[in-house]
Amino acid sequence: MKIWCCLCFTFDDEVGPDTKGYCEAMRDAALKNDSHSRGVGIGANGEDPGEAAPTFDYDMLDTHDRDGTRLFEEMIRAAEGGDAAGESVNAPPSDDGVAIPVALRRSTLRFAQRLRGETSGTATTVVAEVSGNVVEDCNRDWHSKRAKVYSGSHDCQYVTVMSPDAGHSNSSEPMDSNFTQSHGVPSGDAIVYHNFIWNSSNDETSFGSNGGGDESGPSKSDDLEIRMDLSDDLLYMVFSFLGHVDLCRAAMVCKQWRTASTHEDFWRYLNLENRNVTLEQFEDMCHRYPNAVEVNLHGAPALHYLVMKAVSSLRNLETLTLGRGQLGDPFFHALAECNLLRSLNVNDATLGNGMQEIPINHDRLQHLQLIKCRVLRISIRCPELQTLSLKRSNMGQAVLSCPLLHALDIGSCHKLSDAAIRSAAISCPQLESLDMSNCSCVSDETLREIAQTCSNLHILDASYCPNVSLESVRLPLLTELRLHSCEGITSASMAAISYSYMLEKLALLRQENLTTLALQCQCLQEVDLTDCESLTNSICEVFSDGGGCPMLRSLILDNCESLTTVRFCSTSLLSLSLVGCRAITSLDLICPCLEKVCLDGCDHLERASFCPVALRSLNLGICPKLSTLRIEAPSMVSLELKGCGVLCEASINCPLLTSLDASFCSQLKDDCLSATAASCPLIDSLILMSCPSVGSDGLYSLRCLPNLTVLDLSYTFLMNLLPVFQSCLQLKVLKLQACKYLTDDSLEPLYKEGALPMLQELDLSYGTLCQSAIEDLLACCTHLTHLSLNGCVNMHDLNWGCSSGQVTELPTVNSPRASFSLEDNYAAIEQPNRLLQNLNCVGCRNIRKALIPPMARCSHLSSFNLSLSTNLKEVDIACLNLGVLNLSNCYALVILKLQCPRLTSLFLQSCNINEEAVEAAIFQCNMLETLDVRFCPKIISISMFRLRGACPSLKRVFSSLLSTS
């Protein structure tokens, strides 16, 4: 049982009666828990706590803030070990066992990172002690006293806390607690407000209580005292990482933390978004922190009154965020009083009464957002305004007098007429960015006037404007142009775009009438033509060298389904996307700087040439009809051709290539493999699974790959492995699954001649090798670490220990006559131990017996899988380090003998074994944690208790009636 903490609260006797009574009420309200959990508790002085403290509504907070503000509730839950259902504490315990707020722990860690290498060891010690979140004595002086924690003192109130494991016991006795029980845990809003109230009182005021212990306790308490010195500067730096809710939580710990948490620097931003704060509470906040520079009242009730109080009280206000309410005319007239206001953000609000013009006049305002606002007309006169967003607002007219405005967003202002948009834009001669997307009434005439007046316009978004065709529009300084789904844009519009000689980014998405492009944009770098279904192959000439866009770096042609033959010759192109271009049959890229290409959905591609490119990886497995391939990529390291079933001609010149996956390339022949091996000498992983056309000549060419360590020849028609043994001397992984034409003597070089001395993993699954060949392999290849013999039909008994697999005279490991011990046998054997770690014999239906005695020297075997071996009757294993044994679906299994002291998982699902045999088998498995006996007909649910008794270390038992127990 682990003891987490003892929560101690001591108070000065000097506190005045009024302040003491108030603080006691606040403490009791915070420490009361749900009365339904264990009934009514007793107060600190042994008296009835009396009337319950007022409750607070948590629904006024969002989920994140609700979880972040319940400091005292988490303390109570930590002290009581969770609710009746075994709910655990949200905050994890520290090294000393004290549960601390998660945000405070994170801030302390960040603070420690900042101090690393810059402060003394004392600072590091302080941080470590803070991260322990010791519940400090509430009456310690800020400058001269140190915080204390008493662990087990009999002179102070404390609660003994059980570990989480204790919650699983069957005992129903309630834990002792001196905390009162009630519904008085304050909400986040209440915690924030009470924090302000406490800070408004005298600095010398501290919490009071008539039940706290005296500082001069017995010597035993002093021995258990934990001290920590917190200087003002260190605590300030730690708290600088906390948000407001967590600062308020910290303020409830002690006077020192309360004073530190209310430092003015932490409260320059008053974030009351979606909080149910009253006008009186907000007045207290403004009085306490008059130098706040940013206020967020979005979603707060009585928005108009709160913001009026803000603009009248906070003279240093620089940023104001509002929304989800109504703002009356007095607010807009009072804005001028906020001389330092720089940014005003209003989202989803009603301005005025909706019947008159709303004036916004401010001499120093620089950023204004009126998003999704309801207003009839608006007049903005702000001589220093730089950015203005009226997005999704429904005003019918906007009069602007903002000579310095450089960014205007009127997107989705559907009620603004063409004339109103024109008047608003041309009144801002310094305009550099204009977003008029989804303004369906905008015409080319308006764009022409804007172009003439706003000569510095760099960014234009006219998406979803059906009347825009750009005819006779000249925007010479334009650098970014977005025209999504503009019905008026045609190939003739490209002439106007070409006048934008500084254009760098062009987006013409979903232009159904666009068939060709004739661009002359020397600075153009990014082009997006997604869903331009009418574009023809001539587009390739525009974006190749000499086509008018010499600096093009990124080109997106996704879902341009009219493209059939694509050929780009560009020395600048870095990224090309052809996703969904299903009609492309031929691709020719001469782009020496190309680093990224996307061909998803190009499932009709037949011929591809990448000569040269700068690609580092390429996946052509998504092109099942590819038959001819040429690649010259000096930087490529990975190439995947998996699934190119008709690929018959491939020229791959990639000197840095290390991984090649040609799985299911059934037409790939020896000459292609030989040429690839010669031009790509660094290949270390070669996958040729289901490549039946590869023969001995191709395998002999692998001698050109001195680094080859992984070779997969599964599902091939190989009859002789001699080319592999002679060419791949460094091979570590060899996979020969379902190579049914291999003869019984094909593996003799492995166990007779010492071929492939570096080999570690061998997969012979679903092969036809005979029993003797498998036995010789197991006996001689002791250097193998992973061996797979799944589905080997010719494999019968698995008996290790003597040559030819006969160990009939060995005593069984669980026999009373067996006098050997596992350690003694391993020490006595002079032969080297096998290195085998994983052995898989899944689905070997002819295996009847599996015997691995100590003399088999399998000291490294950690996983053994015999599942689906339906005729397996007897398993007798003695392996010191075996951790996982899977015998699931071995229906005939009746005898199980184990001497595996480190076995942790045993799977016996759907076995016919009885409970006595299982009980005897696991008796010596002292580390067994998981046992699966589901669908075992001879093991009933009541047997679970016997099995647990035989092996106390069991944590999870799976049965057909009990999913877990």
N, C-alpha and C positions, 0 to 999 in steps of 0.2 A: 504493500500500500504506500502510495506516495502522498506526502503532505505538501500541499501547494503553498499555502500562506496563512498568516494570522493577521487579520485586519484590525489595526489598533487606532483608536481615536482618543487623543488627550487634549484638554483645553485649559487655558489659563483661568485662574480664579479672579484675575483682575478685571475681566470684562464686565462692563456695566450691565445692569439687569435688563434694560430695554434692548440693548443690542444682543445680549445673550439670549433673551427670549425669542427674538426674531430669528437669530441664527439657528437656535434649536428647532424652531418650526420649519425652517428651510431644510435643515439636515434630516429631520424626521420625514418630511414630505418626500425627500429624495431617496431615503433609504427604505421606505415602505415597499413591500412587495405585494404580489397578487394575493388577496385574502383567500382565494379558492385553493391555493397550493397546500397550506398546512394550518389554516385557521389563524386566529388573531394572536400576535406575539406580545411580548412584554417589553416595555420601554427600558431605556438605559438605567433608570433608577429603580426599576422594579415595579413601577406604577403602570396603571392602564394608560395607553397612549391617548385615549380620548377620541375625540372626533377625527375622522380621517381627513388628511390633507386634500385640498381640491385636486381633481384629476386634470390631466392635460390631454389634448387631442393630438395623437400622432399622425392622423391623416392629413394634417396641414403640411406635412413634409413629404418630399419624395423619398423613394426607397433608400437612396444613398445616404441622405441626411438623417433619416430615422435611425439607420444602423450606426451612424457616426456619432450621435449625440447622447446615447443612453449610457453614460458613464456609470452612474450608481446602479442602474438596473443590471449592467454587466457584472458589477462587483457582487451584487446579491446573488446573481445566478452562478457566478464563479464560486462564491462561498458555499452555496448549497448544492453544488455539483450538478446543476441543471434542474429542469422541471420534472414532473412525475413521469414523463415519458422518457427520461434519460437524456434530455437535451444538453448538449455540451456547451461550454463557454465559447463565445465567439472569438475572444482574444486569447491567443495561445499563452501558456505560462512561460515565464522567463526561466533562466537557469536557477534562480532562487525559488522558483515555484510560484511566483506572483503573476497573476493574469494582468496584462497591461493593454491599453488601447492600441490597436493595430497601427493607426496613423502615427501615434507617438513613437512606436517602435521603428517605423519606417523613417520618420524624420530624424531619429537618433542615429540610425545607420547612415543616412545621407550626411549628417553632420560629422560622423566619424570619418567618412571618406574625405570630407573637406579638410579635416584635421590631420589626416594621415601624412606623415612626413613633414608637417609644419608645426606641430605643437609638442609639448613635453609629454612625458609619460603620465603626469598628473592629469592632463586634459583627457587622455585616453581612458584613464581610470574613471574619471567623472562621467564620461559618456557611457561607459559600460554599466556604471551604477544607475544612471538615468534610465537606460534601456531595461533594467530590471523592474522599473515602475514600482518602486517601493512606496507603499502607502505611508505618507509622511505625517508626522505630528502636526496637527493643524495650528498650534499656537506658537510655532518657532519664529523668532524674530528674523527679519529679512537680512540684516547686516551682521549680527553677532552670534546667532545660534545655528546649529546644524540640525538637519532633519534626522529623525530617528524612526526605526521600525522595530517593534518588539515581536519576537517569534516565540510564542508560548508563554508570555508573562501572565501570572495569575492576578496581577494587580490592575490589569486593564481589560477592557472588553475585547473578546476575540472570538473567531469562528474557526473551527477545524474543518478543513476541506478535504474530501475524499478525492482520490484519483479517478479518472474516467473509467478505469477498469472496475472500480468499486460499484459503479452504477449498474453493472450486470449481475450483481449478487441477488439472491432471492429474498434477502431481508427487506421487510417492509417498514422497519422502524424508522421514524423521522429523525433527521439529524438535529442536534441541538443548535439553536441559533438565538442570539440576543437581539437580532434585527426585528423591528416591528413590521407587520404585514399590512399592506393596504394597496390601494390603486394610485398612490401619490407619486409615481415616477414622472418627473417633468418631461415634457416634450422638448424637441430641439428649440422651438421658438421660445418656450419658457426658460430654458437654460440660457439662451442668448440674452434674454431680457433680464433675468435675475443677475447675470454677470454684470450687466451695466448698472443695476441697482446697487450691488455690493460695492462697485468701484466709485459710486457717487458718495459713499459714506466716508467717514474719517479713516485715514490711512492706518491709524492705530487700532481700529476696530478689528476684532478677530472673532472666530466662531466661539460660541460658548456652549457648555454642557455641564450638567450636574452629575454625569456618570462617568467622566473620564478619570483615568488613573493619574496619580501624582508623578512628577518627573523623578522624584527621589524614591524610586521603587527599591525592592530588594536587590541584593547583589546578583541573584540568578537572572533577573531581568537585564541587568547591565551586561552580563556575559553574553546574552543573546541579542544584544542591541546591534543593529546594523547602521552605520553612519555613512553619510556622504556629504562632501563639501561641494556646494554649487555656487560659483561666483556669478555675479550679475551678468557678466559678459558671456559666459558659457551658456547659461540658461537662455539668454536672449538669442544666441545663435541657434540653439536647438529649437526654440519656439518659432523662429523665423520660417521654419519649414511647414508649420501647421496652418490649416485653414481656420475659419472662424468657429465652426462647430467644435473642432478639436481643441481650440484654444479655450473655449468655454468649458469643455470637459476637464481640461487641465486645471482651470481656475477653481474647481471644486475640491481639489486635492488638499491644498494647504494655502496659507497666507502668502508664502514666498512665491508659489506658482501663480497664485491669483494676481499678485502684483506684477509679475513678469508677463503674464498673458495679456494684461491690459495696457501694455506699452503702446503709445500712440502710433508708432511705426506700423504696428500690426493691424491697425484699424483705419487706415487711410482709404480703404475700399470697403464700403458697407454694402454687402451683398444680401439683400432681402428678397431675392427672386422667389416668387410663389410661396412666401411666408405670410402667415396670418398675424401680422403685426398691427397693433392699434396705433392711433395717432399719439396717445400719451406715451406709449413705449418709444415711438420714433422720436418724439420730442426729447426724451431722456437721452437717447443715443446722440442726437445732434448736439445736445448740451455737453455731453461727456467728450465727444470727439468733434469739436468745431472745425478742425483742420482737415477733415476728410476731403479727398480730392475726387473720389469716384463713388457713385451711388447707383445701385441696381434695384429698381422697384417693380420690375416686370412681373405681372401677375399678383401684386399685392392688393388687398382690398382697399377701398376708399382712395384710389390712386390719385385723384385730383388733390385731395387734402394733404396727402403725404408729400407729394411733389412740391406743393406750395410751401410747405414747411421746410423742405430741403433748400429751395432756391432762396428762401428768406433767411435761413439760419447758417448755411454752409457757404461762407464767402470765398472759400478757396476751391470750390467745386470746379472740376475740369471736365469730367465725363459723367453723363446722366443717361441711364437706360430705363425706358418705360415701356408699358404695353399691357394689352388685355384689360382695357378699361376706357373711360372717357376723360378727355382732357378739355377743360373749359377754356373760354377766352382769357380769363385772368392769368392763366399760366403763361400763355404766349406773350402777354404784355409784361409779365414779371421776369421773363427771361433776360431782359436787358440788365436786371440787377446783378446777375451772375457775370461779373466782368471777366472772370478767368475761365469761363466755360469754353471748351474747345471742341467737344464732341457731344452731340445729342442723337440718341437712337430711340426711335419710337416704332414698335412693331405690334400690329394687330390692335389698333386703337381707333376710337372715334374722336375726331378733332372738332371741338366746338359743338354746336347743336345741329350741324349739318345744313344750316340754312344761310350762312354768311361766309364771307372770305376770311381765311385764317392768315394773319400776318406773322411772319417770323423775321424779326429784325434784331440783329446782333452784330456788333462791330468786330468781335474777335472770334466768332465761331468759325471753325475750319472744316468740320466733318458733320454732315447731317444725313440721317437715314429716317425716312418715313415709309416704311415697308408695310404693305397690306393695310393701309389706313383708309378710313372712310371720311371724306371731306368733299365739300362742294367745289370750292376754289381755294387756291393757296397762293400767297404772295411771299416771296423770299428775298429779303434785302440784307445780304451779309457780305460786306466788301472783302473779307478775308477767307470766305468759304472756298475750299479746294475740292472736296468730293461731296456729291449729292446723289442719293438713291431714293427714287419714288416708286420702286418696283412693286407691282401688283396693287397699287393704290387706285382708287376709283374717282379721283378728281377730274373734273371736266376742263379745267384750265389751270395752268401753272405759270405765274409771272415771276421771272427771275431777274434779279439785279445783283449778279455775282461776277464781277469782272475778272476775278482770279480763279474761277472754277476751271478745273482741268479734267474732272471725271464726272460724267452724268449718266445715270442709269434710270431709264424710264420704261424698262422692259415690262410687258404685260399690263401697261396702263391703257386698257381698252377704250376708255371714255375720252382719252385725249385725241382731238382731231388732228388732221394733217397740219392745219394752220397753227394749232396750239403747239405742236411739237416743233414746227419750224421756228415759231416765235421764241420758244424757250431755248432752243439750241443756239440760234444766232445771237442771242443776247449775251452769250459767254464766248468772247472772241479767243480766249486762251484754252479752249477745250481741246484735250488730247485723247480722251477716251469717251466713246458714246455707245451705249447699249440701248437699242430700240427694238429688240427682238419681241415678237408677238404683238407688234403694233401694226395691225393689218391695214391701217389707212395711210401709212407712209408711202409717199410717191417719189419718183425720181426727181421731180422738181424741188422737193424739200431737200433731198440729198445734194442737189446742185448748189442751192443757196448755202447750205451748211458747209460745203466744200469751199465756197468762195469766201465765207466769213471766217470759218475756223481753219485757218491755213496750217495750224499745227496738229491737226487731227492725226493720230497714230493708230488707234484701235477703233474698229467699227464692227458692231454685231447687228446685222439686219436680218437675222434668221426668222423664218416664218412670216415674212412680209411679202405677200403674193404680188404686190404692185411694183416691186423693185426689180429693175432689169439692168441698172447701172449705165444706161445709155446716156452718153454725153456727160457722164460724171467723171471728174478728174480729182483724184486724191493722191497727189505726188508723194506726200510724206507718210502715207499709210504703211504700217509695218505688220499689222494683223487684221485679217478680214474673215468674218464668219458669216456664211450664207447657207443656213440649213433649210432645206425644203422651200426654196423660193421659186415659185412657178414661172416667174418672169425671166429667170436666168437661163440663157441659152449659150451656144457656142459663140454667138456674136458679142456676148457680154465680155468675152475674154480680152477684147481689144481695150476696153475701158480699164480692166484690171491691169493690163500691161503698162498703163501709164503710172501705176504705183511702183516706180522703179526701186523703192526701198522696202518693198513687201518681203517679209520674212516668214510669215505663217498664213496659210490659206486653207480654209475649211469649206468645202462645197458638198456637204453631205446630202444625199437623197435628191439629187437634181435629175429629174426624170427626162428633161429635154436636152440634157448636155450629152453631145456625141463626140465632139473633138475639142481639143484645147490648143490654143495658139498663144502661148505665154512668152513674154520677154521680160523676165524678172530676175535680174542679175543677183539679187540678194535673197531670193526665196530659198528657205531651208526646210520647211515642213509643209507637206500637202496631205490633206485628208479628203479622199473622194469616195468614202464609203457609200454603198448603195446607189452609186451612179450606174444603173443597169444598162444605159445606152452607150456607154463609152466603148470605143472600138480599139483594135490593136494599134492604131496610129498614136495612141497616148504614149507608147513607149518611146517614140522619137522625140516627143516634147521633153521628156525627163532623162534623156540620154545626153552624153556630151555633144555640144553643138546645137542642142534643142532650145536654148534660151534660159535654162535654169542651171547654171554651172556650179552653184553652191548647194544644191539640193542634198539634204542629209537623211530625211525621213519621208517615206512615201507609203500611204495606206490606200489600198485598192480593194478592200474587203467587199465581198458580194457584188463585184462587178462581173456579172454573169455573161456578158457578151465577149469577154476576152477569151481568145483561143490560143494564140501564139504570142508569148511574152518574151521580149528580148531587150535587156537593158545593158548599155555599155556606159558606165558612169564611174568616174574616178573620185566622186565625192559622196556617193550614196552609202549610208551606214546601216539603215534599217529599211526592210521591205516586208509588207504584209499583204498576202494574197488569200486570206482566209475566206473560204466559201466560194472561190472562183472555180466552180465545178467544170466549166467548159474548157479550161486550159488543158491542152494536150502536149505542148512543147514549151520548155522553159530554158532560156539561155541567159546566164548572168555573167557578164564580164565586169565585175565590180571589185577591184582589189582591196577596197576599204570596207566592204560589206561585212558587218559583224552579226547581224540578226536577220533571219528570214522566217516567216510563218507561212506554212503551206497547209494548215488544217482545212480539210474539206476539198482539197484538190485531188479527188479520187479518180480522175480521168487522165492524170498526167502519165504520159508514156515515155517521154524523152526529157532528160534534165542534164544540164551542163553548168557546172560551177567552176569556171576557169578564167581567172583566179578569183578567189574570195578570201576574206579575212575571218571566216567563221571558225569558232572554236568547237562548236558541236552542231550536229545536224541529225534530224529524225525524218527519214523518208519512209518509215514503215506505214505511214498513213496513205501512201500512194500505191495501192495494190496492183495497178496496171503498169507500173514503171518497168520498162524492159531495157533501156539504155541509160547508162549513167557515166558521167565524167566529172571528176572532182579534182581540183588543184587548190589545196588550201594549206598554206604553210603553217598556219596556227592551229589547225584542227586537232583536237585530242580525243573526241568521241564521235563515233558514227554509228547510227542505228538503221539497219535495213530490214528489220524484222517484219516479215509479212510480204516482202516484195517477191511473190511467188513466181513471176514471169521474168525476173531480172536475169538476163543471160549474158549481157555485155557490160562489164564494169571496169573502168580505169580509175584507180584511186591513188592519187599522189599526195600523200599527207605525211611528211617526214616526222611530225610530232605526234601522230596518232598512237594512242595507247589502248583504246577499247574499240572493238569492232563486233557488232552483233548482227549476224547474217542469218538468224533463225528463219527457217521455212523458205529460204531462197532455194527452191528445189531445182532451178535451172543453172545455178552457179557452178561452174566447172573448174577443173584443175588449173587451167591456164589463167583464169581470173584470180584465183587464190595465189598462184605463184607470183604473178605480177604485183599483187597487193603486198605480199610479204617482202618482196624486193624493194618496193618504194616506201614502205612503212615499217622500218626496222625496230621501232620502239614499242610495238604492240605487246602488251602483257596479258590481255584478256581477249580471247577469240571464241565466239559462240557460233558453232556450225551445226546446231541442232536441226534435224530434219533437212539436211542438205545431202540428199542421196547421190548427187552427181559428183561429189568430192571423192577422190580415190587416193591411191598410194602416191602418185606423183605430186598431188597437191599437198599431202601430208609431209612428204620429204622436203618440200620447199620451206617448211616451217623452221628448218635449221637457220634460216635467215633472221629468225626472231629470238635473239639470245635472252631477252627479258620475259619470254612467254612463261607465265605461271598458272594461267587458268585456261583450260581447253575443254569445250563441251562438244562431244561427238554423238550425243544421244539421238536415237531414232535414225541411224544411218545404216548402210548396208555393208559395213566394214567386216572383213573376214580375217584380217591380219593387222595386229597392232605394232608390228616391228618398226614401221616408219615413225611412229610416235615415240617408241622407246629410244630410237637412234637420233631423233631430231630435237626432241624437247627435253633436254637434260635438266632444266631448271623447273620443270613442271611441279606445281604444288597441288593443283586441283584437276582431277580428270573425271569427267562424267560420261558414262557409257550406258545410259538407260535404254532399255529395249533394243540393244544391239544383238538381235537374235541370231545373227550369222557368225558370231564369234565362236570359235571352236574351244574345246575344253583345255587345250594346251596354249591358247593365245595369251594367257597371263603368266605362263611359266617364267619369262624373263624377270617378272617382278619378284617372285619368291624363290627362284633358283639362281639367277644371275645378278641380282641386286640392281636391276634397272630402275630408273627414276628414283634416285636416293633421296630427293627432296620432297617426294610426294607425301601429302598429308591427308587429303580428302579423296576418296574413291567411291563412285556411285555405280553399282552394278545392278540396279533395280530392274526387275522384269526381264532378266536375262535367262539364258538356257544353260549356264555352266553347271557341271555335275557336282555332286556332293564332295568328291575327293578334291576337286580343284578349289572349291570354297574352303575346305578344311586346310589345305596346304597354304592358301593365301592367309587365313587367319593365324596359322601357326608361325609363319615366317615373316610376314610384313608387320613387324612390331612397331614400326615407325609411323603407321597410320594413326591419325587422330579422329577422323570421321569416316565411317563406313556405312553404306546403305545397301542392303540386300532385300529391299522390299519386293514382294511378289515373285521371289525366286522359287519356282515350282519344284525344282530338283533338290532343294535343300530339305533335309530330313532332320535328324537330331543335331542340336547345337551343344556338343560336348567338348569342353576345353580342358586341357591339362596334360594329355599325352599325345604322342604322335598318332596319327590316323584317327584322333578324336575319341579313343576308348579310355574311359576313366571309371570302369565299373566297380573297382575295388576301393574307391575313395569313400570314406564315411561321409554321410550327409551332415550338413552344417548344424542342424538342429537335433541330431541324434544324440541320445544320452551317452552313446559309446564314443562320441567324438571328443577326443582329449586335446585337440589343437586349439590354439587361440589365433585370431586373425593376425594380430601383430607379429606373433612368433613365426607364423608361416611366411609372411612377407619378408621378414628379416632372414629367414633360413634359406630362402631360394636364392641361388647364386646367379641365375640367369637375369638379364636385364628386364625390367618391367615393360609391359606394353604401354604405348603412349595413347592408346585408344581412349577417347573421351565420349563419343556419341556412336551408338550402334543402333541401326534401324532395321528391323526385320518385319515390317508391317505386311500383313496379308500373305505370309508364307504358310499356306494351308497344309503343307505336309510335315511341318515340324510337330513332333510329339513330345519332345523333352528338351529342356534348356538347362544345362548344368555349367556353372562357372564357379569352380572351387578356388580356394586361395592360391593354389599352385599355378593357376592360369595367369597370374601376375597382372591382373587388370586393376592396378592400383589407381589409375587415372579415370576409369570409367565413371561418368557422372550421369549419363542418360541412356536408358535402354528401352526400346519400344518394340513390343511383340504383339501389338493390337491386331485384331482380325486374323490371328492365326488360329483358325477354328478347330484344329485337331490337337492343339497343344494341351497335354494332360498334366505334365509335371514341370515345375520350375524350382530350381535349387540354386540359389545365388549367394555367394559370399564375396562382397566387394566393399572395400573400406570406404570409398568416396562416392558410391552411387547415391544420387540425390533424387532421381525421377525414374520410376518404373511404371510402364504402361502395359497392362494386360487386358485392356478393355476388349469385349467381344470375343474373348477366347472361351467359347462355349463349353469346351470339354475340360477345362481346367478344374482339377480336383485336389491336387497336391501343390502346396506352396510353402517353401522353406527359405527363409531369409536370414542372413547375418550381415546386415547393412546398417551399421550404427549411425550413418549420416543420411539415411533416406528421409526425405521430407515430403514426397508426394507419391502415393500409390493409387493407381487407377485399376479397378476391378469391375468396371461396369459390364453388366450382362454376362457374368461368369457363373458357372454352376457350382462354385465352391461353397462349402458350408461355413457357418460362423465359427466352429471350433478351429478349423484350419486357418482361418484369417486371424483369429485371436492368438494362436500359437505363432503365426508368422510375424506379427507385428510386436510380439512381446519384447524383443531385443532391439527394436527400432526406436531408440530413445529420443530421436529428433523428428519423428514423423508428425507432420502438421495437417496434411490433407489426405483424406481417404474417401474414395468414390466407390460405393457399392450399390449404385442404382441398378435396378432391374436384375438383381441377383435373387433368384427364386428361393434359395435356401437361407437367406438372411432376412429376418423380419425386423420391424422397427424397434422392438424391445431389445434387440441385440446391440443397439447403439450404446447402451450403458455398459455392457460387458466389454465392448471394444474400447470405450474410453477408459475403463478400468485397466485393461491390459496395456494401454499406451497412454499415459497421462498427458503426454505432450500434444495430443491431437487438439487442433483448433477448429477444423472444418471436417464434418462427416456428411457426405452426400448419400442419400438413400432415396428409393423410389417414392416413399411416403413423406419423408422429411427432406425438403430441398436443401436446407442447411441446418445444422444444429451445432 
